[in-house]
């Protein structure tokens, strides 16, 4: 087992355990902080899998911006504490649904890609991403920037006190 | 390294997100669970890109698009949550059921 594979296994365990903590936590702020752990470890997995630019973008945008936004949302709304205040009555059904989804996905994945191997010896540099993004994918890139602008205007209009 | 283990991690993260969306009633926690599901898709895309060895890195580019869309989604979502809180004094999504029959 190579070193990147070992680190993918370690960070993958961190991702899985923290994700369970996010949905099980009785305190909303703790849930947000566990989400930091999930997203940071996922960014580390991206780096190990050779996705340099996406890994750092993940850490900058998710951990830097989205978590701060979610914490602001928690501070500005009443954040109750306790199992009965945060979870509804459907926990059993939700658990069954999630287990069914996981079972079907795992079955399909191992049937289709059970023998596929990743060779972690190639890093996609930021220059390659930029070249590809600004040649073949320039139209989706512009569309996404329009979407961001629309979301910005929409968020301001919605949150404006009138 | 086996591709299927990384994909299984993505599937697990997605299922945890599904559980969170269904079982939580605080709207901000539902948004967090949606972030978990979006991130599981990113893990899948990056893993397939590493397996495929595509010179154009299409998987990574689509992961970037998903990160951008997630940022837009959480911005608009939190604005809606704040608006609901201002009008109803609660973000318990079981009580916000005006559009339900």
HADDOCK unambig.tbl for C-alpha pairs under 7 A between the chains (distance, minus, plus):
assign (segid A and resid 5 and name CA) (segid B and resid 1 and name CA) 6.08 0.50 0.50
assign (segid A and resid 12 and name CA) (segid B and resid 9 and name CA) 6.79 0.50 0.50
assign (segid A and resid 16 and name CA) (segid B and resid 13 and name CA) 6.56 0.50 0.50
assign (segid A and resid 19 and name CA) (segid B and resid 13 and name CA) 6.74 0.50 0.50
assign (segid A and resid 19 and name CA) (segid B and resid 16 and name CA) 6.74 0.50 0.50
assign (segid A and resid 20 and name CA) (segid B and resid 16 and name CA) 6.47 0.50 0.50
assign (segid A and resid 23 and name CA) (segid B and resid 20 and name CA) 5.18 0.50 0.50
assign (segid A and resid 46 and name CA) (segid B and resid 46 and name CA) 6.61 0.50 0.50
assign (segid A and resid 49 and name CA) (segid B and resid 47 and name CA) 6.79 0.50 0.50
assign (segid A and resid 49 and name CA) (segid B and resid 50 and name CA) 6.18 0.50 0.50
assign (segid A and resid 50 and name CA) (segid B and resid 50 and name CA) 6.88 0.50 0.50
assign (segid A and resid 51 and name CA) (segid B and resid 46 and name CA) 6.92 0.50 0.50
assign (segid A and resid 51 and name CA) (segid B and resid 60 and name CA) 6.88 0.50 0.50
assign (segid A and resid 54 and name CA) (segid B and resid 60 and name CA) 6.53 0.50 0.50
assign (segid A and resid 54 and name CA) (segid B and resid 64 and name CA) 6.39 0.50 0.50
assign (segid A and resid 66 and name CA) (segid B and resid 71 and name CA) 6.60 0.50 0.50
assign (segid A and resid 70 and name CA) (segid B and resid 28 and name CA) 7.00 0.50 0.50
assign (segid A and resid 73 and name CA) (segid B and resid 28 and name CA) 6.98 0.50 0.50
assign (segid A and resid 73 and name CA) (segid B and resid 78 and name CA) 6.32 0.50 0.50
assign (segid A and resid 74 and name CA) (segid B and resid 28 and name CA) 6.88 0.50 0.50
assign (segid A and resid 77 and name CA) (segid B and resid 82 and name CA) 6.99 0.50 0.50
assign (segid A and resid 77 and name CA) (segid B and resid 85 and name CA) 6.52 0.50 0.50
assign (segid A and resid 86 and name CA) (segid B and resid 24 and name CA) 5.77 0.50 0.50
assign (segid A and resid 86 and name CA) (segid B and resid 25 and name CA) 5.50 0.50 0.50
assign (segid A and resid 86 and name CA) (segid B and resid 26 and name CA) 5.55 0.50 0.50
assign (segid A and resid 87 and name CA) (segid B and resid 23 and name CA) 5.57 0.50 0.50
assign (segid A and resid 87 and name CA) (segid B and resid 24 and name CA) 4.38 0.50 0.50
assign (segid A and resid 87 and name CA) (segid B and resid 25 and name CA) 5.33 0.50 0.50
assign (segid A and resid 88 and name CA) (segid B and resid 23 and name CA) 5.71 0.50 0.50
assign (segid A and resid 88 and name CA) (segid B and resid 24 and name CA) 5.94 0.50 0.50
assign (segid A and resid 88 and name CA) (segid B and resid 25 and name CA) 5.66 0.50 0.50
assign (segid A and resid 90 and name CA) (segid B and resid 23 and name CA) 5.72 0.50 0.50
assign (segid A and resid 91 and name CA) (segid B and resid 23 and name CA) 5.00 0.50 0.50
assign (segid A and resid 94 and name CA) (segid B and resid 19 and name CA) 5.14 0.50 0.50
assign (segid A and resid 94 and name CA) (segid B and resid 22 and name CA) 5.47 0.50 0.50
assign (segid A and resid 94 and name CA) (segid B and resid 23 and name CA) 5.86 0.50 0.50
assign (segid A and resid 95 and name CA) (segid B and resid 19 and name CA) 5.91 0.50 0.50
assign (segid A and resid 98 and name CA) (segid B and resid 15 and name CA) 4.77 0.50 0.50
assign (segid A and resid 98 and name CA) (segid B and resid 16 and name CA) 6.62 0.50 0.50
assign (segid A and resid 98 and name CA) (segid B and resid 18 and name CA) 5.80 0.50 0.50
assign (segid A and resid 98 and name CA) (segid B and resid 19 and name CA) 5.36 0.50 0.50
assign (segid A and resid 99 and name CA) (segid B and resid 15 and name CA) 6.90 0.50 0.50
assign (segid A and resid 101 and name CA) (segid B and resid 15 and name CA) 6.12 0.50 0.50
assign (segid A and resid 102 and name CA) (segid B and resid 11 and name CA) 5.94 0.50 0.50
assign (segid A and resid 102 and name CA) (segid B and resid 12 and name CA) 6.02 0.50 0.50
assign (segid A and resid 102 and name CA) (segid B and resid 15 and name CA) 5.57 0.50 0.50
assign (segid A and resid 105 and name CA) (segid B and resid 11 and name CA) 6.13 0.50 0.50
assign (segid A and resid 106 and name CA) (segid B and resid 8 and name CA) 5.98 0.50 0.50
assign (segid A and resid 106 and name CA) (segid B and resid 11 and name CA) 6.88 0.50 0.50
assign (segid A and resid 109 and name CA) (segid B and resid 4 and name CA) 6.25 0.50 0.50
assign (segid A and resid 109 and name CA) (segid B and resid 7 and name CA) 6.97 0.50 0.50
assign (segid A and resid 110 and name CA) (segid B and resid 4 and name CA) 6.12 0.50 0.50
assign (segid A and resid 113 and name CA) (segid B and resid 3 and name CA) 6.93 0.50 0.50
assign (segid A and resid 113 and name CA) (segid B and resid 4 and name CA) 5.78 0.50 0.50
assign (segid A and resid 114 and name CA) (segid B and resid 4 and name CA) 5.62 0.50 0.50
assign (segid A and resid 116 and name CA) (segid B and resid 2 and name CA) 6.13 0.50 0.50
assign (segid A and resid 116 and name CA) (segid B and resid 3 and name CA) 5.60 0.50 0.50
assign (segid A and resid 117 and name CA) (segid B and resid 1 and name CA) 5.52 0.50 0.50
assign (segid A and resid 117 and name CA) (segid B and resid 2 and name CA) 4.57 0.50 0.50
assign (segid A and resid 117 and name CA) (segid B and resid 3 and name CA) 5.31 0.50 0.50
assign (segid A and resid 117 and name CA) (segid B and resid 51 and name CA) 6.94 0.50 0.50
assign (segid A and resid 118 and name CA) (segid B and resid 1 and name CA) 5.26 0.50 0.50
assign (segid A and resid 118 and name CA) (segid B and resid 2 and name CA) 5.98 0.50 0.50
assign (segid A and resid 118 and name CA) (segid B and resid 3 and name CA) 5.66 0.50 0.50
assign (segid A and resid 118 and name CA) (segid B and resid 50 and name CA) 6.40 0.50 0.50
assign (segid A and resid 118 and name CA) (segid B and resid 51 and name CA) 4.89 0.50 0.50
assign (segid A and resid 119 and name CA) (segid B and resid 1 and name CA) 6.62 0.50 0.50
assign (segid A and resid 129 and name CA) (segid B and resid 57 and name CA) 6.53 0.50 0.50
assign (segid A and resid 132 and name CA) (segid B and resid 56 and name CA) 5.49 0.50 0.50
assign (segid A and resid 133 and name CA) (segid B and resid 61 and name CA) 6.92 0.50 0.50
assign (segid A and resid 144 and name CA) (segid B and resid 65 and name CA) 6.99 0.50 0.50
assign (segid A and resid 148 and name CA) (segid B and resid 72 and name CA) 5.75 0.50 0.50
assign (segid A and resid 151 and name CA) (segid B and resid 72 and name CA) 5.41 0.50 0.50
assign (segid A and resid 151 and name CA) (segid B and resid 76 and name CA) 6.09 0.50 0.50
assign (segid A and resid 154 and name CA) (segid B and resid 76 and name CA) 6.61 0.50 0.50
assign (segid A and resid 155 and name CA) (segid B and resid 75 and name CA) 6.24 0.50 0.50
assign (segid A and resid 155 and name CA) (segid B and resid 76 and name CA) 4.86 0.50 0.50
assign (segid A and resid 155 and name CA) (segid B and resid 79 and name CA) 5.41 0.50 0.50
assign (segid A and resid 158 and name CA) (segid B and resid 79 and name CA) 5.88 0.50 0.50
assign (segid A and resid 158 and name CA) (segid B and resid 80 and name CA) 6.55 0.50 0.50
assign (segid A and resid 158 and name CA) (segid B and resid 83 and name CA) 6.86 0.50 0.50
assign (segid A and resid 159 and name CA) (segid B and resid 79 and name CA) 5.24 0.50 0.50
assign (segid A and resid 159 and name CA) (segid B and resid 82 and name CA) 6.84 0.50 0.50
assign (segid A and resid 159 and name CA) (segid B and resid 83 and name CA) 6.16 0.50 0.50
